[in-house]
């Protein structure tokens, strides 16, 4: 009986140490998933500008919980991830150039920056 109580106590201590680390890992995975989607959508918007010969604007929602472009879809970010600066936009031009500031995806204390090169429109994560 005492051995079982010791095993349960050890399991509780391990769980108390491991669960906060797992939560941080899951939050980081959500940021990375959202960043991959946003990078892909920025590349699609750039390609759309190149092929259509018209400017394409990707606009961040006012609450930072999503984004979209016209013509194009609207996207919502996963589980508590936000993009800043909210309400900003990234513009891609038919010559491949862009007008953009850095975008930051965050959840809690963790974040990831996405930048667009103004001269080439190339999208990268920092």
Legacy VTK file of the C-alpha trace (Angstrom):
# vtk DataFile Version 3.0
C-alpha trace
ASCII
DATASET POLYDATA
POINTS 126 float
0.000 0.000 0.000
2.766 2.447 0.896
4.583 1.588 -2.330
1.482 2.527 -4.341
1.203 5.849 -2.491
4.866 6.608 -3.237
4.321 5.822 -6.922
1.262 8.090 -7.045
3.182 10.900 -5.311
6.087 10.593 -7.764
3.668 10.599 -10.710
1.997 13.744 -9.353
5.353 15.516 -9.016
6.345 14.568 -12.560
2.986 15.737 -13.890
3.283 19.051 -12.042
6.651 19.636 -13.717
5.735 18.370 -17.202
2.308 19.921 -17.854
3.418 23.602 -17.879
6.188 22.693 -20.331
3.681 20.913 -22.552
1.388 23.944 -22.514
4.241 26.231 -23.619
5.142 23.762 -26.353
1.579 23.667 -27.631
1.377 27.473 -27.652
4.597 27.656 -29.681
3.225 25.042 -32.103
0.100 27.199 -32.626
2.284 30.247 -33.394
4.371 28.253 -35.859
1.254 26.845 -37.544
-0.253 30.323 -37.893
3.063 31.706 -39.194
3.289 29.006 -41.851
-0.241 29.798 -43.004
0.346 33.563 -43.035
3.621 33.198 -44.958
1.879 31.001 -47.526
-0.978 33.481 -47.880
1.440 36.395 -48.280
3.157 34.466 -51.069
-0.202 33.752 -52.709
-1.132 37.450 -52.538
2.204 38.355 -54.154
1.676 35.779 -56.906
-1.827 37.108 -57.451
-0.436 40.631 -57.928
2.172 39.358 -60.380
-0.288 37.343 -62.469
-3.212 39.765 -62.410
-1.171 42.910 -63.009
-3.037 44.647 -60.179
-2.167 45.638 -56.617
-3.215 43.133 -53.935
-3.627 44.210 -50.297
-3.531 41.744 -47.427
-5.288 43.416 -44.472
-4.965 42.402 -40.824
-8.270 42.404 -38.914
-8.846 45.199 -36.396
-8.701 42.721 -33.500
-5.618 40.918 -34.873
-7.447 37.574 -34.887
-7.342 37.131 -38.656
-6.631 38.627 -42.068
-7.769 38.564 -45.656
-7.273 40.082 -49.086
-9.403 41.076 -52.043
-9.873 39.164 -54.180
-9.180 36.303 -51.838
-10.283 34.495 -48.731
-10.592 35.641 -45.136
-8.626 33.654 -42.570
-8.995 33.260 -38.809
-5.979 32.473 -36.658
-5.924 29.380 -34.447
-6.391 29.219 -30.673
-5.512 32.589 -29.216
-2.852 33.542 -31.763
-2.913 37.217 -32.737
-1.108 39.189 -35.423
0.154 42.724 -34.885
-0.053 45.476 -35.798
-3.820 44.990 -35.954
-5.533 46.880 -38.756
-2.359 47.161 -40.824
-1.982 46.071 -44.437
0.657 44.635 -46.721
0.478 45.633 -50.389
1.965 43.696 -53.284
2.460 45.341 -56.665
2.507 43.862 -60.199
6.288 44.365 -60.450
6.851 42.057 -57.456
7.646 44.801 -54.950
5.766 45.312 -51.708
4.848 47.946 -49.175
4.868 46.314 -45.758
6.011 46.548 -42.198
6.971 43.587 -40.032
4.138 41.418 -38.739
4.323 39.698 -35.348
2.354 36.592 -34.463
1.949 36.080 -30.714
0.259 33.945 -28.134
0.992 34.905 -24.573
4.691 35.609 -24.254
5.819 33.740 -27.361
6.012 35.366 -30.755
7.393 35.112 -34.263
8.157 37.933 -36.698
7.355 37.824 -40.405
8.957 40.324 -42.768
8.378 41.162 -46.417
11.259 42.579 -48.446
9.977 45.837 -50.001
12.101 45.546 -53.158
11.351 41.921 -54.034
8.219 41.020 -52.041
9.969 37.942 -50.671
8.409 36.708 -47.419
10.562 35.422 -44.548
10.233 34.584 -40.847
12.704 35.758 -38.248
LINES 1 127
126 0 1 2 3 4 5 6 7 8 9 10 11 12 13 14 15 16 17 18 19 20 21 22 23 24 25 26 27 28 29 30 31 32 33 34 35 36 37 38 39 40 41 42 43 44 45 46 47 48 49 50 51 52 53 54 55 56 57 58 59 60 61 62 63 64 65 66 67 68 69 70 71 72 73 74 75 76 77 78 79 80 81 82 83 84 85 86 87 88 89 90 91 92 93 94 95 96 97 98 99 100 101 102 103 104 105 106 107 108 109 110 111 112 113 114 115 116 117 118 119 120 121 122 123 124 125
